[in-house]
Amino acid sequence: MREGGLRELKKSQTRQLIADSAAKLFRARGYDDVTVDEIAAVAQVSKKTVFNHFPTKEDLVFYRADQREAMSLAAVRERPPGMSILDSFRQLCDGQTRLIPGIRRDLTQPWGFFELVNANPALQRKMYEVNAHIVNTLAEALAEEARAEPGDLIPPLVASTLIGAQRALYRRLRERVASGGDDEAIIGAHHDDVRRVFDQLRDGLGGYPPQS
């Protein structure tokens, strides 16, 4: 491995170590009762190194946001030829079932991710910023592919709808896991949810809600 590649690998490993150390402390004691100094000590790095990788303490809670953004962009830019963006996002949301083991682990912790966020206004603001950034990034990719004119409302509208569907389906999946039941039943119900949501998006909103 070249020196540059080794340096990037070490950087990535350090970032993951810091994130894992922070997550362990947050899960055990909550967000407010953990300091950056403690996180640095557990990770065996300096406080400066923590902030080099995570500019704010809030960023430590949302360290997977980059992965989520990358997956959303890949659903646009790396989809197979001839596949619509809607169908690509349908596949992405169907694949959320792979997260079930992690959701189960999170639910067993005194301070899971959503418990941390719901208990802290700063983290709630950060979640809003993260989601807005992902929507904006996706909208830019959609506008580029569509060769949209500057200021065109359609790319941000589509991006907001797709990310909203993704978030809503994940929340519903988490609720299903929390309520119990075996994985097979949860997976089947999730696939049904995905089908209903994306069929509605495919068919449009003109006939919703159905008239009695």
N, C-alpha and C positions, 0 to 999 in steps of 0.2 A: 504493500500500500504506500502511495506517495505521501510525502510530508503533509501536503494540504489536506488530503483525505483523512490522514490520521488525526490531524488537528480538529477537523470537523467532527470526527467520530468521538473524540474525547470531549468536545464541547457538548455534543448531543447527550453523551453519557452523564456528564455533570448536570446538565439541565434536568434530565430524568431523575437523577438522584435527589436533587433539590425538591422537585415536584413530589416525589414519593415521600420524602421526609416531611414535607409540609402537610400532605394529605393524611399521613399517619397521625400527626399531632392534631390537626383539625378534627379528624374523626373521633379522637379520644376526648378532646376538651372544648371543641367549638372554635370559632374563628377569633373572637375578641380576646380570649384568654391565652392565645399563643402569640409570641413575639417573633419578629424576623431574626433576632439574635438567637432564639432557641432553635429555629429552623436551621440556621447556619451551623450551630453547634452539632445538631443531629446529623446533618449532611457532611460535617467535617470540612466546611469551606468557610471563607470569610463572609461577613455581611455584604461587603462590596461585591463579591462574586454572585451572591443571591440577586442583588439588584442589577447586575450586568445581564442576567438571564431573564429576570422578571422585574420590570421597572417599578411596579407597585405591589403591595401585599395582596391586593385583590386579584392581580394576574396569577398568583399562585393557585387560586381556586379554579380559575378558568384556563388552566394550562393545556387542556385538550381542544380549545377553541380553534387553534390553527389546523388541527386534524379535521375537525368538522367542516371548516371552510374549504380545505383541500378536497374533501370528498364531494362537497356540493359543486365545486368548480369542475371536478373530474366528470361529474354527471352531465355537464354541458360539453366540455372540451374533449373528453375522451370516450364519448359514447360511440357505439358501432355505427358505421355508415348506414343511413336510412332509418335510424331510430330517432323518434321524436324526443324532445326534451321532456315532455310529459311522461312518456313511457320510461325514460331513463330515471326520472325521479321516482316513478312507481317502483322500479326495481330497487332503488336506493332505500326507499321506505320499507319495502318487503324485507330487506336485509337487516332491519333493525332487530329482528328476533335473535340475531347473534349476540345482542347485548343483554339477553335475559340473565345469564350467570352473573354478570357485573351488577345488574339491577338488584338481584337477590342479595349479593354481598353488601351493596350500599344500604339496603333496607335493614340489614342486621346491625348497622353501626349506630351508636348514639347520635352522631352528627353526620348524616349522609349529605350528599351534595345539595339537595333541595332544602333540607333542614337548615344548612348553613346559610343559603341565600335568603330564605324566607325570614330568617331571624336578624338580618342585617341590612339596613337601608343602603349602605355603600355597595354591598354585593348585588342588591337588586338593581341599582343604577348601572353597575358594571354589566350585568346580564343584558340589560336593555342596549347598552353600547355595543356589546359583542354581537347581539342579534342584528342590530342596525348595520354594523360593519359587514357582516356576512351578506345581508340583503344587498347592500350597495355594491359589494364586490361581484356578486352574482349578476346584478343588473348591468354592470359594466361589461361582463362577459357576454350576456345576452344581446346587449346593444351592439357590441363589436360583431358578433356573428350575423345579426339581422341588418347590419349596416344602417342602424337607425340614425335619424337626425338628432343633433344635440337637443336635449330637453324633451325628447319623445317620452310620453308618460307610460307607454306600454312595457318597456323592459323593467322598470322598477315595480310596476304593478304585477307583472308575471313573477318576478323574483320574490316579492313579498308574499304572493299566494303560495308559491312552491315551498318557501321556508316555513310559512305558517302551517301548511299541511304537514310538513315534516315534524315540526314541533308538537302539533296537536296529536299526531299519531304516536309519537314517542311518549307523551304524557299518558295517553290511553293505555299504551302497553305497560307502562310503569304501574298504573292503577290495577291492571289485570294481574300483574305479578304480585302486587301487594295484597290483593284479595284472596290469594291462594289458588289452588288448582295445579294440575300437572302441565308440563311444558307443551305437550301435544295439543291440549285444549287451548292454551294461551296462544300458541303459534297459529292454530287454525282461525281463532277469533281475530287475531291481528291481520292475517291475510285478508279476511273478510272486510275488516275496517279499511284496509288499503284499497281494496277493490271498489268499495262504495265511494270513498273520497275521490279517487282518481277517475272513476266513471262519471261522477258528478262534474268534475273539472273538464273532462273530455266533452261532455254533452252541453256544458255551459249552464249559466244561472238563469236563463230566461224563463224556464219553467219551474223554478224553485221559489217558494214551496209549492207543491202540487195543489191545484185548485180542487176543492171538494165539489 
